[in-house]
Amino acid sequence: MKKRFLKEIYWLIGAIVITILLGFSLFGERLFVGGTFEIQLHDTFLSTPKMVALL
């Protein structure tokens, strides 16, 4: 049971680190500065905060 729990914690920490690194590679230092992330798909325009886009 304890071994399984530690394995899950390692996966969780790994996923968080990868998400942060991906965010910095896409947005740079502007990741934590307000603003929106905008996507235009055919006739649909999506505008969302950058932190939500990473989730």
N, C-alpha and C positions, 0 to 999 in steps of 0.2 A: 504494500500500500504506500509506504513512504517513498519507495523508489519511483513508483508511478507518479506521485505528486511532484517530486523533483523534476521528473521528465517534462511534465506539463508546464512547470514554472520556467524551465529552460526554453521551451517552445514559445511561451508568452513573451519572455524577455527578448528572444531572437526576433520575433515578429515586430515588436515595438522598435527595436534598433533598426531593422530593415526599413520600416515605414518612415522613421526619422531621416535616415540616409537618403531614401528615395525623395522625400520632400525637399531636402536641401539640394539634391541634384537637379530637381525640376524647377524650384523657385529660388534657390540661393538664400541669401540673408533676408529676402523679402517674405519668407515663409511666415514669420510671426508679426509682420507689419500688416495691418488691415488690408482691405481690398478684396476683390473677388476673383474667382477662377471662372472663365467664360468658355463655353463650348457651343459651337453652332453646328447642328446636325440637320441638314436639308432645310426644313421649314420650322425647326424648333431651336430656340435659343435658351441655353441653360446658364444661369449665373448663380454661383454658390461661393460661400467663404472658402478660402484655401484649405483650412484645416478639415473642413467637412469633405472636400474633394479627396483627401488622402484616405478617409475612412471608406 
